Amino acid sequence: MKCAGCADAPKYRPGESVGAGYCGCDCQKEHWPSHKAFCKALQQRKKLLRTAKILKVALLTYREVVFDLDLTRIDLRDGVLHIRQKLRPATARAKRGRFPTHLTSNPEHKEAVLANNQCTTAMALLGRLTRKLLAGVPCTIEVLDLEIGKPLVPTKLIPNQGMKPNCLLHTVLKFSLRPSNEVWILDSTGCQYGFREVLVPYDSYLAKNECRNMRDPAPYDASETTDLDFFSNLPFMNATPAQRRDLDAERQARRHFAVFVDSRVGAELLSGSDQQFRDRLESFAGQLKGHMLSLPKSQ
């Protein structure tokens, strides 16, 4: 028998023994006073891991339906994923719609393209969902801006609209759990650098990816339109009617996403066995996709 409460929790330290096994119910009951505190800490980890997976799926599903790049080709050359696009003038509206799945059959490449340059979007879009899922978990959530020194599979947008090609500034969430004092990095868009794990211990994440903190952590209090509200005050992003309509269209999509979070997401999404969670996550993605497809087209 395994303790159902802490089964499938992630490891925080290398070589750490996670979970507990028993020969029967009496053995488990006898061990509970010794196991209780550690079990609760592992349950917090498991909720955090499941939340991380939900957030990544939520962002990728949102982007798959509300995609705004006019892509022409996706190819991996010399270890770099090249994302080729047609640039539009500032006077033209973005072509918002479904992701062009015909351009790649590789699921990891698709995720990388969907997440490319989306860490700021993720911070805003996923704020409401993050707080709702982790309402019962005692933790401090902060925003970190990092310089990624060692991406596994770099992505390159061509042309890159004036962005510095070697600038890998990346925004993630830092979680400090109480009372265990564990510190984790939640990275919902790391797939754009070839990172497969969405939840990694803080020290391990920084060391493995050769990261450098670019500024002090800030409290995570973003709403789904925080970044858009900031962009609305930048003259170069509001110079033409097309740019202003694009911002309005994105704001409408974000609010539509928020309706789904408020009405369709509950704490039960994090509960159950590992298989039950995988089934719920698949159902969550399907329901969110259907909801976003019901978004009225902007004029």
C-alpha contacts under 8 A as a table, 3 or more apart, distances in Angstrom:
res1	aa1	res2	aa2	distance
1	M	21	G	5.47
1	M	22	Y	4.94
1	M	23	C	6.07
1	M	24	G	6.33
2	K	7	A	6.79
2	K	19	G	7.34
2	K	20	A	5.78
2	K	21	G	4.45
2	K	22	Y	6.19
3	C	6	C	6.04
3	C	7	A	6.02
3	C	19	G	6.58
3	C	20	A	5.59
3	C	21	G	6.37
3	C	22	Y	7.82
3	C	28	Q	7.88
4	A	7	A	5.27
4	A	273	S	7.42
5	G	39	C	6.71
5	G	40	K	7.82
5	G	42	L	7.96
5	G	43	Q	6.16
6	C	9	A	5.71
6	C	18	V	7.67
6	C	19	G	5.36
6	C	20	A	7.73
6	C	39	C	5.56
6	C	40	K	7.52
6	C	42	L	5.30
6	C	43	Q	5.24
6	C	46	K	7.27
7	A	18	V	7.64
7	A	19	G	5.31
7	A	20	A	7.62
8	D	18	V	7.90
8	D	19	G	7.37
8	D	46	K	7.12
8	D	274	D	6.94
9	A	18	V	6.76
9	A	19	G	7.26
9	A	42	L	5.77
9	A	43	Q	6.88
9	A	45	R	6.08
9	A	46	K	4.67
9	A	49	L	7.81
10	P	18	V	7.45
10	P	42	L	7.77
10	P	45	R	6.56
10	P	46	K	6.61
10	P	49	L	7.34
11	K	14	P	7.11
11	K	16	E	6.23
11	K	17	S	7.68
11	K	18	V	6.46
12	Y	16	E	7.14
12	Y	182	E	7.77
12	Y	200	V	8.00
12	Y	201	P	6.01
13	R	16	E	5.46
18	V	42	L	7.75
19	G	39	C	7.44
19	G	42	L	7.75
22	Y	25	C	7.49
22	Y	27	C	6.11
22	Y	28	Q	5.86
23	C	27	C	6.39
23	C	28	Q	7.83
24	G	27	C	5.42
24	G	28	Q	6.41
25	C	28	Q	5.05
25	C	29	K	6.17
26	D	29	K	5.17
26	D	30	E	6.20
27	C	30	E	5.19
27	C	31	H	6.30
28	Q	31	H	5.18
28	Q	32	W	6.11
29	K	32	W	5.21
30	E	33	P	7.23
31	H	34	S	5.60
31	H	35	H	6.12
32	W	35	H	4.86
32	W	36	K	5.47
33	P	36	K	5.51
34	S	37	A	7.37
35	H	38	F	5.61
35	H	39	C	5.88
36	K	39	C	5.11
36	K	40	K	6.30
37	A	40	K	5.32
37	A	41	A	6.49
38	F	41	A	5.10
38	F	42	L	6.23
39	C	42	L	5.06
39	C	43	Q	6.13
40	K	43	Q	4.97
40	K	44	Q	6.38
41	A	44	Q	5.19
41	A	45	R	6.49
41	A	180	S	6.47
42	L	45	R	4.97
42	L	46	K	6.15
43	Q	46	K	5.00
43	Q	47	K	6.22
44	Q	47	K	5.20
44	Q	48	L	6.19
44	Q	137	V	6.52
44	Q	177	L	7.81
45	R	48	L	5.02
45	R	49	L	6.11
46	K	49	L	5.04
46	K	50	R	6.12
47	K	50	R	5.14
47	K	51	T	5.99
47	K	134	L	7.62
47	K	270	L	6.17
48	L	51	T	5.01
48	L	52	A	6.15
48	L	134	L	7.50
48	L	199	L	7.85
49	L	52	A	5.05
49	L	53	K	6.38
49	L	198	V	7.65
49	L	199	L	5.98
50	R	53	K	5.12
50	R	54	I	6.22
50	R	270	L	6.30
51	T	54	I	5.04
51	T	55	L	6.12
51	T	130	T	7.22
51	T	133	L	6.61
51	T	134	L	7.56
51	T	270	L	7.21
52	A	55	L	5.17
52	A	56	K	6.32
52	A	186	L	6.18
52	A	187	D	7.48
52	A	188	S	6.67
52	A	198	V	5.90
52	A	199	L	6.34
53	K	56	K	5.27
53	K	57	V	6.24
53	K	188	S	7.71
53	K	198	V	6.64
54	I	57	V	5.15
54	I	58	A	5.96
54	I	281	L	6.75
55	L	58	A	4.99
55	L	59	L	6.20
55	L	126	L	6.68
55	L	129	L	7.62
55	L	130	T	7.32
55	L	188	S	6.24
56	K	59	L	5.28
56	K	60	L	6.20
56	K	188	S	4.58
56	K	189	T	6.86
56	K	198	V	7.58
57	V	60	L	5.22
57	V	61	T	5.91
57	V	285	A	6.62
58	A	61	T	5.23
58	A	62	Y	6.07
58	A	126	L	7.91
58	A	285	A	6.80
58	A	288	L	7.51
59	L	62	Y	5.12
59	L	63	R	6.16
59	L	115	A	7.88
59	L	122	A	6.53
59	L	125	L	7.81
59	L	126	L	7.48
59	L	188	S	7.67
60	L	63	R	5.08
60	L	64	E	5.98
60	L	111	E	6.92
60	L	114	L	6.13
60	L	115	A	6.84
61	T	64	E	5.05
61	T	65	V	6.55
61	T	285	A	6.54
61	T	288	L	7.16
61	T	289	K	6.09
62	Y	65	V	5.52
62	Y	66	V	5.97
62	Y	257	F	7.90
62	Y	288	L	7.71
62	Y	289	K	7.05
62	Y	292	M	6.98
63	R	66	V	4.91
63	R	67	F	5.24
63	R	99	F	7.58
63	R	114	L	6.00
63	R	115	A	7.87
64	E	67	F	5.86
64	E	98	R	5.74
64	E	99	F	4.98
64	E	114	L	6.83
65	V	97	G	5.89
65	V	98	R	4.59
65	V	99	F	6.43
65	V	289	K	6.98
65	V	292	M	6.66
65	V	293	L	6.63
66	V	96	R	5.90
66	V	97	G	5.21
66	V	98	R	6.21
66	V	99	F	7.68
66	V	253	A	7.68
66	V	292	M	7.87
67	F	95	K	7.78
67	F	96	R	5.30
67	F	97	G	5.22
67	F	98	R	5.84
67	F	99	F	5.64
67	F	114	L	7.95
68	D	94	A	5.74
68	D	95	K	5.48
68	D	96	R	4.49
68	D	97	G	6.73
69	L	85	Q	6.78
69	L	86	K	7.84
69	L	94	A	7.14
69	L	95	K	6.74
69	L	96	R	7.48
70	D	85	Q	5.40
70	D	86	K	5.47
70	D	87	L	7.41
70	D	94	A	7.96
70	D	95	K	6.56
71	L	74	I	7.90
71	L	83	I	7.31
71	L	84	R	5.80
71	L	85	Q	4.16
71	L	86	K	6.32
71	L	100	P	7.60
72	T	84	R	5.58
72	T	85	Q	5.33
72	T	86	K	6.92
72	T	103	L	7.63
73	R	82	H	7.94
73	R	83	I	6.27
73	R	84	R	5.13
73	R	85	Q	7.17
73	R	103	L	6.07
74	I	81	L	7.15
74	I	82	H	5.77
74	I	83	I	4.91
74	I	84	R	6.28
74	I	103	L	6.14
74	I	104	T	6.52
74	I	109	H	7.99
75	D	81	L	5.80
75	D	82	H	5.33
75	D	83	I	6.92
76	L	79	G	6.29
76	L	80	V	5.54
76	L	81	L	4.35
76	L	82	H	5.97
77	R	80	V	5.39
77	R	81	L	6.44
77	R	82	H	7.15
79	G	153	V	6.16
79	G	154	P	7.39
80	V	153	V	5.83
80	V	154	P	5.14
80	V	155	T	5.73
80	V	156	K	6.94
81	L	109	H	7.50
81	L	153	V	6.82
81	L	154	P	6.19
81	L	155	T	4.60
81	L	156	K	6.12
82	H	155	T	5.93
82	H	156	K	4.90
82	H	157	L	6.16
82	H	158	I	7.01
83	I	113	V	7.13
83	I	155	T	7.13
83	I	156	K	5.91
83	I	157	L	4.75
83	I	158	I	5.94
84	R	157	L	6.02
84	R	158	I	4.73
84	R	159	P	6.86
85	Q	157	L	7.40
85	Q	158	I	6.12
85	Q	159	P	6.72
86	K	159	P	7.83
87	L	159	P	7.35
87	L	161	Q	7.84
88	R	91	T	7.97
88	R	92	A	6.22
88	R	93	R	7.95
88	R	94	A	7.58
89	P	92	A	5.53
90	A	93	R	7.74
90	A	239	A	7.89
90	A	240	T	6.62
90	A	242	A	6.93
90	A	243	Q	6.60
91	T	240	T	5.91
91	T	241	P	7.15
91	T	242	A	5.48
91	T	243	Q	7.23
92	A	242	A	5.63
92	A	243	Q	7.79
93	R	242	A	5.04
93	R	243	Q	6.87
93	R	245	R	7.61
93	R	246	D	6.45
94	A	246	D	6.73
100	P	103	L	6.07
101	T	104	T	6.04
101	T	105	S	7.31
101	T	110	K	7.84
102	H	105	S	7.18
104	T	107	P	7.78
104	T	109	H	7.13
104	T	110	K	6.65
105	S	110	K	7.72
106	N	109	H	5.33
106	N	110	K	6.29
107	P	110	K	5.01
107	P	111	E	6.23
108	E	111	E	5.12
108	E	112	A	6.19
108	E	191	C	7.44
108	E	194	G	7.79
109	H	112	A	5.02
109	H	113	V	6.26
110	K	113	V	5.24
110	K	114	L	6.18
111	E	114	L	5.08
111	E	115	A	6.08
111	E	191	C	6.29
111	E	192	Q	7.00
112	A	115	A	5.24
112	A	116	N	5.88
112	A	155	T	7.51
112	A	191	C	5.13
112	A	192	Q	3.86
112	A	193	Y	7.06
112	A	194	G	7.18
113	V	116	N	5.08
113	V	155	T	8.00
113	V	192	Q	6.61
114	L	118	Q	7.86
114	L	192	Q	7.94
115	A	118	Q	5.20
115	A	119	C	7.36
115	A	189	T	5.30
115	A	190	G	7.71
115	A	191	C	6.80
115	A	192	Q	5.58
116	N	119	C	7.90
116	N	155	T	7.49
116	N	189	T	7.57
116	N	192	Q	5.34
117	N	120	T	7.54
118	Q	121	T	5.04
118	Q	122	A	6.05
118	Q	189	T	6.84
119	C	122	A	4.96
119	C	123	M	6.29
119	C	170	H	6.54
119	C	171	T	5.57
119	C	172	V	7.25
119	C	188	S	7.70
119	C	189	T	5.87
120	T	123	M	5.20
120	T	124	A	6.65
120	T	171	T	6.67
120	T	227	D	7.14
121	T	124	A	5.38
121	T	125	L	5.85
121	T	227	D	7.04
122	A	125	L	5.16
122	A	126	L	5.59
122	A	127	G	7.98
122	A	188	S	7.35
122	A	189	T	7.55
123	M	126	L	5.82
123	M	127	G	6.17
123	M	171	T	7.76
123	M	172	V	7.78
123	M	222	A	6.78
124	A	127	G	5.54
124	A	222	A	5.24
124	A	223	S	5.29
124	A	224	E	4.43
124	A	225	T	6.07
124	A	226	T	5.74
124	A	227	D	6.32
125	L	128	R	7.42
125	L	223	S	6.76
125	L	224	E	4.05
125	L	225	T	6.94
125	L	254	R	6.49
125	L	257	F	8.00
126	L	129	L	5.23
126	L	130	T	5.94
126	L	223	S	7.85
126	L	224	E	6.66
127	G	130	T	5.20
127	G	131	R	6.32
127	G	220	Y	7.76
127	G	221	D	7.07
127	G	222	A	5.53
127	G	223	S	5.57
127	G	224	E	6.43
128	R	131	R	5.41
128	R	132	K	6.22
128	R	222	A	7.90
128	R	223	S	6.34
128	R	224	E	7.05
128	R	258	A	7.28
128	R	261	V	7.40
129	L	132	K	5.16
129	L	133	L	6.18
129	L	261	V	6.07
130	T	133	L	5.41
130	T	134	L	6.22
131	R	134	L	5.32
131	R	135	A	5.69
132	K	135	A	5.33
132	K	266	G	7.77
132	K	267	A	7.84
133	L	136	G	7.86
133	L	266	G	7.27
133	L	267	A	6.07
133	L	270	L	7.65
134	L	137	V	5.20
135	A	138	P	7.92
137	V	177	L	7.92
138	P	177	L	6.27
138	P	178	R	5.57
138	P	179	P	7.85
139	C	175	F	6.48
139	C	176	S	5.39
139	C	177	L	4.41
139	C	178	R	5.56
140	T	175	F	5.73
140	T	176	S	5.12
140	T	177	L	6.67
141	I	173	L	6.71
141	I	174	K	5.74
141	I	175	F	4.84
141	I	176	S	6.67
141	I	219	P	6.42
141	I	220	Y	5.73
142	E	173	L	5.71
142	E	174	K	5.06
142	E	175	F	6.62
142	E	217	P	5.80
142	E	218	A	5.28
142	E	219	P	4.54
142	E	220	Y	4.87
143	V	171	T	6.92
143	V	172	V	6.03
143	V	173	L	4.83
143	V	174	K	6.12
143	V	217	P	5.47
143	V	218	A	5.17
143	V	219	P	6.19
143	V	220	Y	5.62
144	L	171	T	5.56
144	L	172	V	5.34
144	L	173	L	5.93
144	L	174	K	6.55
144	L	213	N	7.32
144	L	215	R	7.40
144	L	216	D	7.25
144	L	217	P	5.10
144	L	218	A	6.98
145	D	169	L	6.62
145	D	170	H	5.64
145	D	171	T	4.50
145	D	172	V	6.62
145	D	213	N	6.24
145	D	214	M	5.64
145	D	215	R	6.34
145	D	217	P	7.61
146	L	169	L	5.62
146	L	170	H	5.13
146	L	171	T	6.16
146	L	172	V	7.68
146	L	211	C	6.07
146	L	212	R	5.51
146	L	213	N	4.77
146	L	214	M	5.47
146	L	215	R	7.94
147	E	167	C	7.80
147	E	168	L	5.59
147	E	169	L	4.68
147	E	170	H	6.11
147	E	211	C	5.37
147	E	212	R	5.13
147	E	213	N	6.53
147	E	214	M	6.59
148	I	151	P	6.46
148	I	168	L	5.50
148	I	169	L	6.51
148	I	170	H	6.76
148	I	209	N	6.24
148	I	210	E	6.34
148	I	211	C	4.85
148	I	212	R	7.00
149	G	168	L	7.67
149	G	209	N	6.09
149	G	210	E	4.76
149	G	211	C	5.45
149	G	212	R	7.60
150	K	208	K	7.84
150	K	209	N	4.92
150	K	210	E	5.61
150	K	211	C	7.64
151	P	154	P	5.60
151	P	193	Y	4.98
151	P	194	G	6.72
151	P	195	F	7.63
151	P	209	N	6.55
152	L	193	Y	5.73
152	L	194	G	5.05
152	L	195	F	6.69
153	V	192	Q	7.63
153	V	193	Y	5.07
153	V	194	G	4.72
154	P	192	Q	7.16
154	P	193	Y	5.09
154	P	194	G	7.12
155	T	192	Q	6.47
155	T	193	Y	6.60
156	K	160	N	7.69
156	K	165	P	7.24
157	L	160	N	5.06
160	N	163	M	5.59
160	N	164	K	7.94
160	N	165	P	7.51
163	M	167	C	7.83
164	K	167	C	5.38
172	V	185	I	6.80
172	V	186	L	6.13
172	V	187	D	5.20
172	V	188	S	7.52
173	L	185	I	5.72
173	L	186	L	5.12
173	L	187	D	6.58
173	L	220	Y	7.97
174	K	183	V	6.94
174	K	184	W	5.78
174	K	185	I	4.81
174	K	186	L	6.41
174	K	202	Y	7.52
175	F	183	V	5.51
175	F	184	W	5.08
175	F	185	I	6.31
175	F	186	L	7.38
176	S	181	N	6.21
176	S	182	E	5.76
176	S	183	V	4.44
176	S	184	W	6.54
177	L	180	S	6.00
177	L	181	N	5.38
177	L	182	E	5.32
177	L	183	V	6.34
178	R	181	N	5.39
178	R	182	E	7.40
182	E	201	P	7.85
183	V	201	P	6.15
183	V	202	Y	5.52
184	W	199	L	6.72
184	W	200	V	5.72
184	W	201	P	4.34
184	W	202	Y	4.62
185	I	198	V	7.93
185	I	199	L	5.73
185	I	200	V	5.34
185	I	201	P	5.97
185	I	202	Y	5.20
185	I	205	Y	6.97
186	L	198	V	5.64
186	L	199	L	4.72
186	L	200	V	6.75
187	D	190	G	5.52
187	D	197	E	7.88
187	D	198	V	4.95
187	D	199	L	6.42
188	S	191	C	7.70
188	S	198	V	5.78
189	T	192	Q	6.19
190	G	193	Y	5.56
190	G	194	G	6.69
190	G	195	F	5.10
190	G	196	R	7.21
190	G	197	E	7.93
190	G	198	V	7.17
191	C	194	G	4.74
191	C	195	F	4.80
191	C	196	R	5.96
192	Q	195	F	7.26
195	F	198	V	7.75
197	E	200	V	6.75
200	V	204	S	6.74
200	V	205	Y	5.77
201	P	204	S	5.36
201	P	205	Y	6.08
202	Y	205	Y	5.28
202	Y	206	L	6.39
203	D	206	L	5.36
203	D	207	A	6.14
204	S	207	A	5.22
204	S	208	K	5.86
205	Y	208	K	5.39
205	Y	209	N	6.04
205	Y	211	C	7.80
206	L	209	N	5.55
206	L	210	E	5.61
206	L	211	C	4.77
206	L	212	R	7.29
207	A	210	E	5.03
207	A	211	C	6.64
208	K	211	C	7.93
213	N	216	D	7.36
222	A	225	T	7.89
222	A	226	T	5.81
223	S	226	T	5.33
224	E	227	D	7.87
224	E	254	R	5.94
224	E	255	R	7.12
224	E	258	A	7.27
225	T	228	L	5.10
225	T	229	D	6.05
225	T	251	R	6.33
225	T	254	R	6.79
225	T	255	R	7.94
226	T	229	D	5.27
226	T	230	F	6.51
227	D	230	F	5.11
227	D	231	F	6.20
228	L	231	F	4.92
228	L	232	S	6.07
228	L	247	L	6.87
228	L	251	R	7.03
229	D	232	S	5.19
229	D	233	N	7.10
230	F	233	N	5.62
230	F	234	L	7.19
231	F	234	L	5.26
231	F	237	M	6.55
232	S	235	P	7.72
232	S	237	M	7.00
232	S	238	N	6.59
232	S	244	R	7.98
232	S	247	L	7.63
233	N	238	N	7.81
234	L	237	M	5.55
234	L	238	N	6.61
235	P	238	N	5.14
235	P	239	A	5.91
236	F	239	A	5.52
237	M	243	Q	6.29
237	M	244	R	7.63
238	N	241	P	7.42
238	N	243	Q	5.53
238	N	244	R	5.42
239	A	243	Q	6.84
239	A	244	R	7.74
240	T	243	Q	5.35
240	T	244	R	6.52
241	P	244	R	5.12
241	P	245	R	6.10
242	A	245	R	5.14
242	A	246	D	6.12
243	Q	246	D	5.09
243	Q	247	L	6.36
244	R	247	L	5.20
244	R	248	D	6.28
245	R	248	D	4.95
245	R	249	A	6.06
246	D	249	A	5.00
246	D	250	E	6.22
247	L	250	E	5.16
247	L	251	R	6.13
248	D	251	R	5.02
248	D	252	Q	6.18
249	A	252	Q	5.09
249	A	253	A	6.33
249	A	298	S	5.91
250	E	253	A	5.04
250	E	254	R	6.18
251	R	254	R	5.10
251	R	255	R	6.26
252	Q	255	R	5.25
252	Q	256	H	6.23
253	A	256	H	5.00
253	A	257	F	6.28
253	A	292	M	7.64
253	A	295	L	6.95
254	R	257	F	5.03
254	R	258	A	6.32
255	R	258	A	4.89
255	R	259	V	6.39
256	H	259	V	5.20
256	H	260	F	6.78
256	H	292	M	7.09
256	H	295	L	6.86
257	F	260	F	5.26
257	F	261	V	6.56
257	F	291	H	7.90
257	F	292	M	6.85
258	A	261	V	5.02
258	A	262	D	6.19
259	V	262	D	5.19
259	V	263	S	6.08
260	F	263	S	5.26
260	F	264	R	5.35
260	F	265	V	7.17
260	F	288	L	7.11
260	F	291	H	7.10
261	V	264	R	5.64
261	V	265	V	5.21
262	D	265	V	6.45
265	V	269	L	7.15
266	G	269	L	5.96
267	A	270	L	5.91
267	A	271	S	7.29
268	E	271	S	5.15
268	E	272	G	7.97
269	L	277	F	6.98
269	L	280	R	6.40
269	L	281	L	7.54
270	L	277	F	6.69
271	S	277	F	6.78
272	G	275	Q	7.96
272	G	276	Q	5.62
272	G	277	F	6.13
273	S	276	Q	5.05
273	S	277	F	6.14
274	D	277	F	5.11
274	D	278	R	6.29
275	Q	278	R	5.08
275	Q	279	D	6.28
276	Q	279	D	5.13
276	Q	280	R	6.19
277	F	280	R	4.97
277	F	281	L	6.00
278	R	281	L	5.04
278	R	282	E	6.24
279	D	282	E	5.23
279	D	283	S	6.26
280	R	283	S	5.00
280	R	284	F	5.96
281	L	284	F	4.91
281	L	285	A	6.24
282	E	285	A	5.23
282	E	286	G	6.37
283	S	286	G	5.12
283	S	287	Q	6.13
284	F	287	Q	5.21
284	F	288	L	6.04
285	A	288	L	5.18
285	A	289	K	6.06
286	G	289	K	5.16
286	G	290	G	6.28
287	Q	290	G	5.16
287	Q	291	H	6.14
288	L	291	H	4.97
288	L	292	M	6.12
289	K	292	M	5.22
289	K	293	L	6.14
290	G	293	L	5.11
290	G	294	S	6.45
291	H	294	S	5.24
291	H	295	L	7.10
292	M	295	L	5.36
